[in-house]
């Protein structure tokens, strides 16, 4: 029996070995159905045994590389013209071999940004016909799953795979990305590869490398905390709690010992500073408190935990249940942690000595920028966890206090996914290595409208950052934010308008960038407008001009400047096709004349004169600048005969 058992085990082991996949020499970007960038040297890399020689062959050419001590190897193959399918092979000196099939060579685009780039084809309006006719062997996409890392990664955290466009695959692809490829394919007639790296709600900073942020300045302290987080999460949480507390004292004016998380907070704002929260808590919009019905911002929570000495010694963790979106939590004045998540559970470990017999004060600050907010789910998921498996429910009573809007939002933890520093770059862009791209489609900015003053520098820095990785001539096609929100009644300041201007200026100063104006195709009451077909057409038009040298204007009429002319202000436009026109009226609307101060803008009447607009100066204004369509959701009527709108802008007036 022992001999027979041993023989059976040997046979099974041999069979398992025969069935096992050979070791992967190539990086996961190089898989069946991949698209490689045409007419450029092709960098190929992967992993092998340290010192191993790897030979690579593709389209009749070959190259060799020796793996370094960590096993990484890289080599370069000569350029290949558009075509295929080809086979890419890698052969190691140890005998390991890998072949990937059905490789096409064409133009490859990286599609990145937040939710409007992430919006799937099946969510983009009436897309059933689009999906039904989506089969196209010349269009392929590789999607990178959401991932976060405090340090740059060489490989993706999860599996990736190239997919061929078909009715079974396309519904889950980025709508703007796929529609762009479909539109572009009608004019360039080469295979198109798409790499999707998106995360809804993401700020621009997580998409920029730590090196680029460090060079930009102002992020040194947070980047040091991020580096510490990669080694010691608990130590990093403590340092960030100190940074958070410094921010609060500076923004609120609270003195040390009078902050909301203090063990015995001093009453500095009146006896009704803290109010009793509803049992069970939940989404603060549902509490019946008028000031919270549409509230986005930060709310303080606190409760008292009465414990015996035995209980205090036995507690191992604090569970807060689901929270939306960001919390900073204290027990007895000591920071426990900071976590981001859309309705995700929070749990923090409790070190010995933090809790004591008697009353302990638990304080939580919750911030939400969109939708509901707060401590959402009651029950067993909101409790103190004891070493023996028991739990003590955190049933309250709870108190709350809203943070005044003037204080603003708290700092975001640098390790956070959508609001941190370099975290998405590290996990979703860095692993792309030196893969060849023709251009980048970037649709992002909604999450920066509260801090628009820094967006131009961040976008310019990100473009330079990615070009250091993918090549100095990498083209960027930027989707300018669409209209969203309430139409203006009077001239007003607007973070959305300021981000649009930052996008316009970043592109205007970049010979390898183009702008897709979308101010006329958003939905004022929908943050995620379904019309991604026109977005894609305008991206393809920008690509035609910036990348393929086609002669038409990249994005419709563009402001050149403004000057005083005979008691009026002349606003001059370029890239005008057959003249300007105003929809629904014989004169355009949406122009403002402003002095230097923020509250000085007044609507101005205008008339079209060829490729310029002449503005009358309202009484009481000594204008120094012109603004057009400057609001969250402005009414914009000025176009040219191509049908494209004049995009929002601000420009100084010259004499």
C-alpha positions in Angstrom: 0.0 0.0 0.0 2.8 2.5 0.8 4.5 1.8 -2.5 1.2 2.1 -4.5 0.4 5.3 -2.6 3.8 6.7 -3.4 3.5 5.8 -7.0 0.0 7.4 -7.3 1.4 10.6 -5.7 4.3 10.7 -8.1 2.0 10.3 -11.1 -0.3 13.1 -9.8 2.7 15.3 -9.3 4.0 14.7 -12.8 0.5 15.4 -14.2 0.2 18.6 -12.3 3.6 19.7 -13.5 2.6 18.9 -17.1 -0.6 21.0 -16.7 1.1 23.9 -15.0 1.6 27.1 -17.0 5.2 27.9 -17.8 6.7 30.8 -15.8 5.8 34.2 -17.2 8.9 36.0 -18.5 7.0 38.9 -20.0 5.4 41.8 -18.0 1.6 41.4 -17.8 1.1 44.2 -20.4 2.4 41.7 -23.0 -0.5 39.3 -23.4 -2.6 37.8 -26.1 -4.5 40.4 -28.1 -2.2 43.3 -27.0 -1.7 46.3 -29.2 1.8 47.8 -29.5 2.6 51.3 -30.6 3.6 51.6 -34.3 6.6 53.3 -35.8 8.6 53.6 -32.5 11.2 51.4 -30.8 9.3 48.8 -28.8 10.5 48.4 -25.2 9.8 44.9 -23.8 10.5 43.9 -20.2 9.7 41.3 -17.6 11.0 39.1 -14.8 13.4 36.2 -14.8 16.0 34.6 -12.5 18.8 37.0 -11.6 21.6 36.8 -14.2 19.4 34.9 -16.7 19.7 35.9 -20.4 16.4 36.4 -22.1 15.9 36.5 -25.9 12.9 38.3 -27.4 11.6 37.9 -30.9 8.9 39.9 -32.7 8.0 40.5 -36.4 11.3 39.1 -37.7 13.5 41.0 -35.2 15.1 39.9 -32.0 17.0 41.3 -29.0 18.6 40.0 -25.8 18.8 41.2 -22.2 20.3 40.0 -18.9 18.2 40.0 -15.8 19.6 42.1 -12.9 20.0 40.8 -9.4 16.3 41.4 -8.7 15.3 39.4 -11.8 14.2 42.4 -13.9 15.2 42.6 -17.5 14.4 45.0 -20.4 15.3 45.2 -24.0 14.3 47.3 -27.1 13.0 46.0 -30.5 13.1 48.0 -33.7 10.0 50.0 -34.8 7.3 48.1 -36.7 4.6 49.5 -39.0 0.9 49.1 -38.3 -0.3 45.6 -38.9 -0.5 42.1 -37.5 -1.4 39.7 -36.0 2.1 38.9 -34.8 3.6 36.5 -32.1 5.8 37.8 -29.4 8.2 35.3 -27.8 10.6 35.4 -24.8 13.1 32.6 -24.2 15.2 32.4 -21.1 18.6 30.7 -20.9 17.2 28.5 -18.2 14.8 27.0 -20.7 11.7 29.0 -19.7 9.7 30.2 -22.7 6.6 32.3 -23.2 4.7 33.2 -26.3 1.8 35.6 -26.7 -0.3 35.6 -29.8 -2.6 37.8 -31.9 -0.5 41.0 -31.2 -1.4 44.0 -33.4 0.6 47.1 -34.0 -1.1 50.4 -34.3 -1.8 53.5 -32.0 -2.2 53.1 -28.3 -4.0 55.5 -26.0 -4.1 55.7 -22.2 -7.5 56.7 -20.9 -7.5 58.1 -17.4 -9.3 60.3 -14.9 -12.3 60.1 -12.6 -15.9 58.9 -13.0 -16.8 60.6 -16.3 -13.9 58.7 -17.9 -14.8 55.6 -16.0 -18.5 55.7 -17.0 -19.2 52.5 -18.8 -20.6 52.1 -22.3 -23.8 50.5 -20.9 -24.4 53.6 -18.8 -23.9 56.1 -21.6 -27.4 57.0 -22.5 -29.2 54.7 -24.9 -26.2 52.5 -25.7 -27.9 49.3 -26.8 -27.3 50.1 -30.5 -23.7 51.0 -29.8 -23.1 47.7 -28.0 -24.9 45.7 -30.7 -22.5 47.0 -33.4 -19.4 47.1 -31.3 -17.5 44.1 -32.6 -14.2 45.3 -34.1 -11.1 43.2 -34.0 -9.0 46.3 -34.6 -10.0 47.9 -31.2 -8.7 46.3 -28.0 -8.7 47.5 -24.4 -6.8 46.5 -21.2 -8.5 47.7 -18.0 -6.5 48.2 -14.8 -8.5 47.5 -11.7 -8.6 50.0 -8.8 -5.4 49.7 -6.8 -3.5 51.9 -4.3 0.1 51.8 -3.2 2.2 54.1 -1.0 5.3 53.3 -3.2 5.7 52.7 -7.0 5.0 49.2 -8.1 6.6 47.2 -11.0 3.6 44.9 -11.5 -0.1 45.4 -11.1 -1.7 44.3 -7.9 -4.3 42.2 -9.7 -4.6 40.4 -13.1 -5.0 42.3 -16.3 -6.0 41.1 -19.7 -6.5 42.6 -23.2 -10.0 42.3 -24.6 -11.2 42.6 -28.2 -14.1 44.8 -28.9 -17.3 42.8 -29.0 -20.9 43.0 -27.7 -19.8 40.8 -24.7 -16.8 43.0 -23.7 -17.6 46.6 -24.6 -20.5 47.2 -22.2 -18.0 47.5 -19.3 -15.4 49.6 -21.1 -15.0 53.3 -20.6 -17.6 55.0 -22.9 -15.5 58.0 -23.7 -12.5 55.8 -24.4 -14.3 53.3 -26.6 -16.3 55.9 -28.5 -13.1 57.8 -29.2 -11.4 54.8 -30.7 -14.4 54.0 -32.8 -14.5 57.6 -34.1 -10.7 57.7 -34.7 -10.7 54.4 -36.5 -12.8 55.9 -39.3 -10.0 58.2 -40.3 -6.6 56.5 -39.4 -7.5 52.9 -40.3 -4.9 51.2 -38.0 -5.4 49.0 -34.9 -6.2 51.0 -31.8 -5.2 49.9 -28.3 -6.8 51.4 -25.2 -5.5 51.2 -21.6 -8.0 52.3 -19.0 -6.7 53.5 -15.7 -9.6 55.4 -13.9 -11.0 55.9 -10.5 -14.3 57.8 -9.8 -14.0 60.7 -7.5 -10.2 61.0 -7.7 -8.3 64.2 -7.3 -5.5 64.9 -9.7 -2.8 64.6 -7.0 -3.0 60.8 -6.6 -2.2 60.5 -10.3 1.1 62.4 -10.0 4.4 60.7 -8.9 5.9 61.5 -5.5 9.0 62.8 -7.3 7.0 65.3 -9.3 5.0 66.4 -6.3 8.2 66.9 -4.4 9.6 69.0 -7.2 6.4 71.1 -7.2 6.9 72.0 -3.6 4.5 72.2 -0.7 4.0 68.5 -0.2 7.2 67.6 1.7 5.6 66.8 5.0 2.8 64.7 3.6 5.2 62.8 1.3 7.4 61.9 4.3 4.3 60.6 6.1 3.4 58.6 3.0 6.9 57.1 2.9 6.5 56.2 6.6 3.1 54.6 5.9 4.8 52.2 3.5 6.9 50.9 6.4 4.8 51.6 9.6 1.1 52.3 9.2 0.5 53.0 12.9 3.3 55.5 13.1 2.1 57.3 10.0 -1.4 57.5 11.3 -0.1 59.2 14.5 1.9 61.7 12.4 -1.1 62.5 10.2 -3.3 62.9 13.2 -0.9 65.6 14.5 -1.0 67.3 11.1 -4.8 67.1 11.1 -5.0 68.6 14.6 -2.7 71.5 13.6 -4.9 72.2 10.6 -8.0 72.3 12.8 -6.5 74.7 15.4 -5.3 77.0 12.6 -8.6 76.9 10.7 -11.0 77.1 13.7 -9.0 79.2 16.2 -9.4 76.6 18.9 -6.7 76.7 21.6 -5.0 73.5 22.8 -7.4 71.7 25.1 -10.5 73.3 23.6 -10.7 71.2 20.4 -13.7 68.9 19.8 -11.6 65.8 20.4 -10.3 66.9 23.8 -11.2 64.6 26.7 -13.1 67.4 28.4 -13.8 70.0 25.7 -14.2 73.5 27.0 -17.4 75.2 26.0 -16.3 78.0 23.7 -19.3 78.4 21.4 -22.3 78.4 23.7 -24.3 75.8 25.6 -26.0 74.5 22.5 -22.7 73.8 20.7 -23.3 70.0 20.7 -26.8 68.6 19.8 -28.3 65.2 20.5 -28.1 62.9 17.4 -30.9 60.5 16.4 -30.6 57.0 17.7 -28.8 54.8 15.2 -27.4 57.8 13.4 -27.3 57.0 9.7 -27.2 59.4 6.7 -27.3 62.9 8.3 -29.6 64.1 5.4 -32.3 61.9 6.9 -32.3 63.3 10.4 -34.9 65.9 9.9 -32.5 68.7 10.6 -33.1 71.4 8.1 -29.5 72.5 7.9 -28.3 69.0 7.1 -30.9 68.0 4.4 -28.5 69.0 1.6 -25.4 69.2 3.6 -21.9 68.4 2.3 -19.0 69.1 4.6 -17.8 67.9 8.0 -19.7 66.8 11.1 -18.3 66.1 14.6 -19.7 63.1 16.5 -18.9 62.2 20.1 -20.1 59.7 22.7 -19.0 58.4 26.1 -17.9 54.8 26.7 -18.4 53.7 30.3 -16.2 50.7 31.0 -15.2 48.5 33.9 -11.5 48.0 34.5 -11.8 44.4 33.0 -13.5 45.7 29.9 -11.0 48.5 29.3 -8.1 46.0 29.6 -9.8 43.5 27.2 -10.7 45.9 24.3 -8.7 45.1 21.2 -10.4 47.1 18.4 -12.9 49.9 17.7 -15.4 49.1 14.9 -17.4 52.1 13.6 -19.3 50.4 10.9 -19.9 52.0 7.5 -18.9 55.6 7.1 -19.1 58.0 4.1 -16.6 59.3 3.1 -13.6 60.3 5.3 -13.2 59.9 9.1 -10.6 61.0 11.6 -11.2 59.3 15.0 -10.0 59.9 18.5 -10.3 58.1 21.9 -9.5 60.1 25.0 -7.8 62.7 22.9 -5.5 60.3 21.1 -5.8 59.9 17.3 -6.8 56.3 16.2 -6.8 56.6 12.5 -8.0 58.1 9.2 -9.8 56.1 6.5 -11.5 57.0 3.2 -14.3 55.0 1.7 -17.8 55.2 0.2 -19.8 53.6 2.9 -17.0 51.2 3.9 -16.5 49.8 7.4 -13.9 51.3 9.7 -11.9 49.4 12.3 -9.0 50.6 14.4 -6.8 48.6 16.8 -6.7 49.7 20.4 -3.4 49.5 22.2 -3.3 48.8 25.9 -3.6 51.9 28.1 -5.7 53.9 25.7 -9.0 53.0 27.5 -9.5 53.1 31.3 -12.1 52.3 33.9 -14.9 54.8 33.9 -15.9 57.3 31.2 -13.9 57.3 27.9 -14.6 59.9 25.2 -14.9 58.8 21.6 -14.9 61.5 18.9 -15.2 61.1 15.2 -15.0 63.8 12.5 -16.7 62.7 9.2 -16.4 64.6 5.9 -18.5 64.0 2.8 -18.1 65.9 -0.5 -21.0 64.3 -2.4 -24.2 62.6 -1.5 -24.9 61.3 2.0 -22.6 61.4 4.9 -21.9 60.2 8.4 -21.9 57.0 10.5 -24.3 55.0 8.3 -25.0 51.6 9.9 -25.8 50.8 13.5 -25.8 47.4 15.2 -22.9 44.9 15.8 -20.7 46.6 13.3 -20.4 49.7 15.5 -18.9 48.3 18.7 -15.8 47.8 20.9 -14.3 44.4 20.2 -13.0 42.4 23.2 -10.2 39.8 23.2 -12.6 37.0 24.0 -14.8 37.6 21.0 -17.4 39.6 22.8 -18.4 43.2 21.9 -19.8 46.3 23.5 -22.2 48.1 21.3 -21.7 51.8 20.7 -25.3 52.6 21.1 -24.8 56.1 22.4 -26.3 58.5 23.1 -24.4 60.4 20.5 -24.0 64.1 20.0 -23.1 66.0 16.9 -21.9 69.4 15.7 -21.6 70.7 12.2 -18.3 72.3 11.0 -18.9 75.8 9.6 -18.4 76.0 5.8 -15.8 78.8 6.3 -13.5 76.3 8.0 -13.4 74.2 4.8 -12.5 70.6 4.4 -9.8 68.9 6.4 -6.5 67.7 4.9 -6.6 64.3 3.2 -4.4 61.4 4.3 -1.5 61.0 1.8 -2.1 57.3 1.6 -5.7 57.7 0.5 -6.9 56.4 -2.8 -8.8 59.3 -4.5 -7.5 62.1 -2.3 -4.0 61.1 -1.4 -0.6 61.8 -3.0 0.8 59.6 -5.8 -1.2 56.5 -4.6 -2.9 55.9 -7.9 0.2 56.7 -9.9 2.1 54.2 -7.9 -0.3 51.3 -8.4 -1.9 52.0 -11.8 0.5 54.1 -13.9 4.0 53.2 -12.6 3.5 49.5 -13.6 2.9 50.6 -17.2 6.7 51.1 -17.4 7.9 52.2 -20.8 4.9 50.9 -22.7 4.5 52.8 -25.9 1.6 55.3 -26.1 0.5 57.7 -28.8 -1.5 59.8 -26.4 -3.5 60.2 -23.2 -7.2 61.0 -22.9 -7.7 62.9 -19.6 -11.2 63.5 -18.2 -10.8 64.8 -14.6 -11.2 67.9 -12.6 -14.6 67.7 -10.9 -12.8 66.7 -7.6 -10.6 69.7 -7.8 -13.3 72.4 -8.2 -12.9 73.3 -4.5 -9.2 74.2 -5.0 -9.1 75.3 -8.6 -6.3 77.8 -8.0 -3.7 75.0 -8.0 -5.1 73.0 -10.9 -3.2 74.5 -13.8 0.2 73.8 -12.1 -0.9 70.3 -11.1 -2.1 69.4 -14.6 1.0 70.9 -16.3 3.1 69.0 -13.8 1.3 65.7 -14.4 1.7 66.0 -18.1 5.4 66.5 -17.7 5.6 63.7 -15.1 4.0 61.2 -17.5 6.1 62.3 -20.4 9.2 61.5 -18.3 7.9 57.9 -18.2 6.3 57.5 -21.7 8.2 59.9 -23.9 8.6 63.7 -24.3 6.2 63.9 -27.2 3.3 62.1 -25.5 0.1 63.9 -26.6 -2.5 64.9 -24.0 -6.1 65.3 -25.0 -7.9 67.1 -22.2 -11.7 67.1 -21.7 -12.7 70.5 -20.4 -15.3 70.2 -17.7 -18.9 70.4 -18.9 -21.8 72.4 -17.5 -23.1 71.1 -14.1 -25.2 72.9 -11.5 -27.5 75.9 -11.4 -27.5 78.4 -14.2 -26.3 81.9 -13.0 -28.7 84.8 -12.4 -25.8 87.2 -11.7 -22.1 87.0 -12.3 -20.5 84.8 -9.7 -17.3 83.1 -8.8 -17.2 79.4 -9.7 -14.7 76.6 -9.0 -16.0 74.7 -12.0 -15.2 77.7 -14.2 -11.8 78.2 -12.7 -10.9 74.6 -13.4 -12.0 75.0 -17.0 -9.8 78.0 -17.3 -6.9 76.1 -15.7 -7.4 73.3 -18.3 -7.5 75.8 -21.1 -4.3 77.6 -20.1 -2.5 74.3 -19.5 -3.3 73.2 -23.0 -2.7 76.6 -24.6 0.9 76.5 -23.5 1.6 73.0 -24.7 2.4 72.1 -28.3 1.5 68.4 -27.8 -1.9 69.0 -26.0 -5.5 69.6 -27.2 -8.7 70.6 -25.6 -12.2 69.0 -26.0 -14.7 71.7 -25.1 -17.9 70.2 -23.6 -19.6 73.3 -22.0 -22.7 72.7 -24.2 -23.1 68.9 -23.8 -23.3 68.4 -20.0 -26.4 68.0 -17.9 -27.0 70.6 -15.2 -28.5 68.1 -12.8 -26.3 65.1 -13.6 -22.7 65.0 -12.6 -22.3 62.1 -15.0 -23.8 63.2 -18.3 -24.7 60.3 -20.6 -23.6 61.9 -23.9 -20.1 60.6 -24.3 -20.5 60.2 -28.1 -20.0 64.0 -28.6 -17.2 64.0 -26.0 -15.4 61.3 -28.0 -16.0 63.1 -31.3 -14.4 66.2 -29.9 -11.5 64.2 -28.5 -11.0 62.6 -31.9 -11.0 66.0 -33.6 -8.4 67.3 -31.1 -6.3 64.2 -31.9 -6.6 64.8 -35.6 -5.1 68.2 -35.2 -2.5 67.6 -32.4 -1.4 64.1 -33.3 -2.2 63.5 -37.0 -1.6 67.0 -38.4 -5.0 67.4 -39.9 -5.7 71.0 -40.9 -8.9 71.8 -39.1 -9.1 73.6 -35.8 -8.6 71.3 -32.8 -11.6 72.5 -30.6 -13.6 75.3 -32.3 -13.2 79.0 -31.8 -10.5 80.1 -29.4 -10.1 83.4 -27.7 -7.0 85.4 -28.8 -7.4 88.4 -26.5 -9.4 91.5 -25.9 -8.7 95.3 -26.3 -10.4 98.6 -26.0 -11.8 99.9 -29.3 -13.7 103.2 -29.4 -15.4 103.0 -26.1 -16.1 99.3 -26.4 -14.2 96.1 -25.7 -13.3 94.0 -28.8 -12.8 90.2 -28.1 -10.9 88.5 -30.9 -11.2 84.8 -31.7 -9.1 82.5 -33.9 -9.9 79.1 -35.4 -13.3 80.4 -36.5 -14.9 78.4 -39.3 -17.0 80.7 -41.6 -17.7 83.2 -38.9 -19.3 83.4 -35.5 -23.0 83.0 -34.7 -25.2 83.0 -31.7 -27.9 80.4 -31.2 -31.5 81.5 -30.4 -30.7 85.2 -30.6 -28.9 87.6 -32.9 -26.4 88.6 -30.1 -24.4 86.3 -27.8 -25.0 86.1 -24.1 -22.7 85.1 -21.2 -20.0 87.8 -21.5 -18.9 89.6 -18.4 -16.7 92.7 -17.9 -14.8 92.8 -14.6 -12.4 95.0 -12.7 -9.7 93.3 -10.7 -11.8 92.6 -7.6 -13.8 89.4 -7.4 -17.2 91.0 -7.0 -16.9 93.5 -9.8 -18.1 91.5 -12.8 -21.2 92.6 -14.7 -23.0 91.0 -17.6 -22.2 92.8 -20.9 -24.2 93.2 -24.1 -22.3 92.1 -27.2 -22.6 92.0 -30.9 -20.9 89.8 -33.5 -18.4 91.4 -35.9 -16.9 88.7 -38.1 -14.5 86.8 -35.9 -14.8 89.1 -32.9 -17.4 90.2 -30.4 -17.8 93.8 -29.5 -18.9 94.4 -25.9 -20.6 97.5 -24.5 -19.2 98.6 -21.1 -21.9 98.6 -18.4 -22.3 101.8 -16.2 -20.1 101.9 -13.2 -17.5 99.4 -14.4 -13.9 100.1 -15.3 -13.1 96.8 -16.8 -9.7 95.1 -16.8 -10.7 91.6 -17.9 -13.4 89.7 -19.9 -15.0 86.5 -18.8 -17.2 84.3 -20.9 -19.5 81.5 -19.7 -18.1 81.8 -16.2 -20.3 79.7 -13.9 -20.9 76.1 -12.8 -23.6 75.7 -15.5 -23.6 78.8 -17.7 -25.8 79.4 -20.7 -23.4 79.6 -23.7 -24.7 80.6 -27.1 -21.7 81.6 -29.1 -20.5 79.1 -31.8 -19.1 79.1 -35.3 -20.5 77.4 -38.4 -18.8 74.1 -37.6 -21.3 73.8 -34.7 -18.6 73.9 -32.1 -19.0 76.3 -29.1 -16.7 79.0 -28.0 -15.3 77.6 -24.7 -15.3 79.4 -21.4 -12.4 81.8 -20.8 -11.0 84.8 -18.9 -8.6 87.3 -20.6 -7.1 90.6 -19.7 -8.0 93.7 -21.6 -5.2 95.5 -23.4 -5.2 99.2 -24.4 
